[in-house]
Amino acid sequence: MTVALMWEARAVPGRGADLLAWARAQELPTAPLRRETLRAPQDRVLVLTWWDAPYDADLPELPEPAADLVTRAVHRWRFESVDVAED
């Protein structure tokens, strides 16, 4: 089974580049199958990781950034892959 973890944070206005750099620098104790980092308007940063594991497995996640870097607590979601489409 493939599990995807989603980590999303919103930076303090004007600190989106700092949050993006912080997220990209975070190392996990084990490597996922895939890791993708994205950004969006309003200084949002999203990190997706894919794992070959059961849905309820204990998987490493990115931590909370320093409070002075974000406007709120990080949002986290877990998904189970049900379909993969190839281009």
Number of C-alpha atoms within 10 A of each C-alpha: 10 15 22 21 21 18 21 19 25 24 22 18 12 11 17 22 14 14 23 21 12 13 22 15 9 12 11 12 9 8 12 17 12 11 14 11 14 13 17 10 8 13 20 20 23 19 20 19 20 20 21 13 14 12 17 9 10 8 15 15 17 17 11 15 16 10 11 10 19 20 13 13 13 16 12 15 10 15 12 16 13 8 6 6 4 3 3
